Amino acid sequence: MAKSAKTKKEVVAEPPVPKKTGKKTEVMIEPTVTDAELQAVENYSRFSEFDIYLFKSGKHYKLYEKLGSHVAEHKGVIGTYFAVWAPNAEYVSVIGNFNGWERGSHPLSSRWDGSGIWEGFIPDIGRGEVYKYFIKSSIEGRELEKADPFALWCEIAPQTASVVWDTWYEWKDEEWMRERRKHNALNAPMSVYEVHLESWVRDPSEPERFLSFQEIANAMVPYVKEMGFTHVEFMPIMEAPYPPSWGYQITGYFSCASRLGAPQDLMYLIEKLHQAGIGVLMDWVPSHFPGDAHGLYEFDGTHLYEHADPRKGYHPDWKSYIFNYGRNEVRSFLISNALFWLDRYHTDGLRVDAVASMLYLDYSRKHGEWIPNEFGGRENLEAISLLREMNEAAFKAFPDIQTIAEESTAFPGVSRPVYLGGLGFGMKWMMGWMNDTLKYFEKDSMYRRWHQDQITFSLVYAFSENFMLPLSHDEVVYGKGSLIGKMRGDEWQRFANLRLLFTYMYTHPGTKLVFMGGEFGQLREWNFQQSLDWHLLQLAPHKGLNECVKTLNATLKSQPALHDYNFSPDGFGWIDAQDRDNSIVAYMRKGLNPSDTVVVVLNMTPTPQSNYRIGVPSLGQWEEIFNSDAGDFYGSGISNGQSITAEAEKWHNQPQSVVLTIPPLAGIILKRKA
């Protein structure tokens, strides 16, 4: 695994304070040299001929070491090397505070090799300098001022310039990095806490202010550790200046969100999570980018990063632009970006957004609004090839990470290896399970008997992919309401239903993902502009739900049967899925060791069931190791006591059985005593 560069944490700086003066966008950073001392741009390059060959062929996976701005020493002088890809430019210069934003002051030189790269070394400027590229296009003489596509940091929006920075950091997460393979393994317990950093928590005294990465770390790390989640997943934290996009409209693919702090501040947050034994997944968005004037769109006056034809290059859903996945230099850009976050930020995996929109040329398009592939089909062969190559490159460089696809179609082999014809992802979101489950729980319990198949159908295809079960942010926005708001009945029943849903989720094959707030019953729909309503934890129903999720996380970790066979039919067996009249289902989860087998019974109605017989796989004494109706969870406290005796009476195709009391709107987990 490639090692990240290092620096002292003490050098972490505060973001520049933006201001506007005249027509130019500036920040309050004093120039390091006077006008009289300004020197010409000097010839200097970080590119070898082999680098250029890899770049042109789409195989350069570490472009962030070459393109962009890099503080360097040249001829005994400290300065900054700039390199930018703009093949259709006739003139490129660096503009910034250091030269009064003069377009003719510091021109870069175009390389001789036809790569389209412009580069040069400017002495006596360094870390903290604000800059853009002035580009005069060879197409109609268009004049553009663009942020650096490879900038490691940016100004705080609404300012749009790039900032010369670095990713040096003295990492102190060696133990996690050494052992994370076991935490990310396909047979490991994995429960992911999905987080939008800007709205997870805010300072009550300043609710309009975003907390910094470091402030978030101080609050988040102890909470996530106490709750027992194995991983957090950050919704996009790249530079995305439009808050309502939730970070999915990215303008700075190599820059963390400047409004939350510097790169080293984000590294501090990740480091603290790792030190607490918590993995970090990051949303990555290779599917589209916005048309902001300073961003990637028409970067050198041409459709450089995106397709020129809107039938392939414009996304109608998000009013954004689609990468040209067939262009080698763009492929190098995207794969380098994926590996950058795994390399420099020690992230443990990537959740790839909107994969379905990448796979199909007709996604959200009507007849005549898309162009078939070379074989006349609807599959985007270039995007498929890119995803396969990205996954192969990521797992080769970092074999102990995970990649997860947000993919909602029946495209085959999303989580199968590339050498078997798959896309190469480690996991795929199980969108069908999510849709069926929420629809089922939104129904009044008296009608559930006619929808039993809705809660059992997922097991028909559960092992066709390596599925992650998501209850994500997408389910609690745009009028859909909160998770607790979807549940039916009075207050007690709504909370009982949600505890039951989580019990079903945690005992269903596959890994788990819960969006922030769901774990304590956030009442209102998620609002990206506000903090979660943490005060609700003072109320018994919310506190009880929170304790239930905490206990489910602990049970997931402690019971091998719930994760040994995350993605294999060897780990699951139906006991009874046919009791429609009582809306009860029962099944087994099995571990590598037969003695680890657990039995799960779910009662989907508010009617408790007494003297209810369930088949079990072995004789002996059984015990109830989890009950979502526990008093500590705000339940009614109905339980089966400390010991349950299995009798030699055949039931549910099992040679023995137990007689249970099944609590209302509850799930219980049984295990044979040693």
Secondary structure, DSSP 8 states (H G I E B T S, - for coil): --------GGG------EEEETTEEEES---SS-GGG----B------HHHHHHHHHT--S-GGGTSEEEEEEETTEEEEEEEEE-TTEEEEEEEEGGGTT-TTTSB-EE-TTSS-EEEEEEET--TT-EEEEEEEESSTT-EEEE--TT-SEE--TT---EE----------HHHHHHHHHHHSTTS--EEEEE-HHHH---TTSTTS---HHHHHHHHHHHHHHHT-SEEEE---EE---GGGTT-S-SEEEEE-GGG--HHHHHHHHHHHHHTT-EEEEEE--S-B---TTSSTTTTSS-SSB-SSHHHHEETTTTEE-B-TTSHHHHHHHHHHHHHHHHHT---EEEETTHHHHHBTTTT--TTSS---TTS-SB-HHHHHHHHHHHHHHHHH-TT-EEEE---S--TTTTS-GGGTS---SEEE-HHHHHHHHHHHTS-GGGGGGGHHHHHTHHHHTTSS-EEEEE-GGGGSTT---HHHHS-SSHHHHHHHHHHHHHHHHHSSSEEEEETTGGGT--S---TTS---GGGGGSHHHHHHHHHHHHHHHHHHH-GGGTTTTT-GGGEEEEEEEETTTTEEEEEE--SSGGG-EEEEEE-SSS-EEEEEEEESS-EEEEEEEETT-GGGTS------S-EEEBS--BTTBSEEEEEEE-TTEEEEEEE--
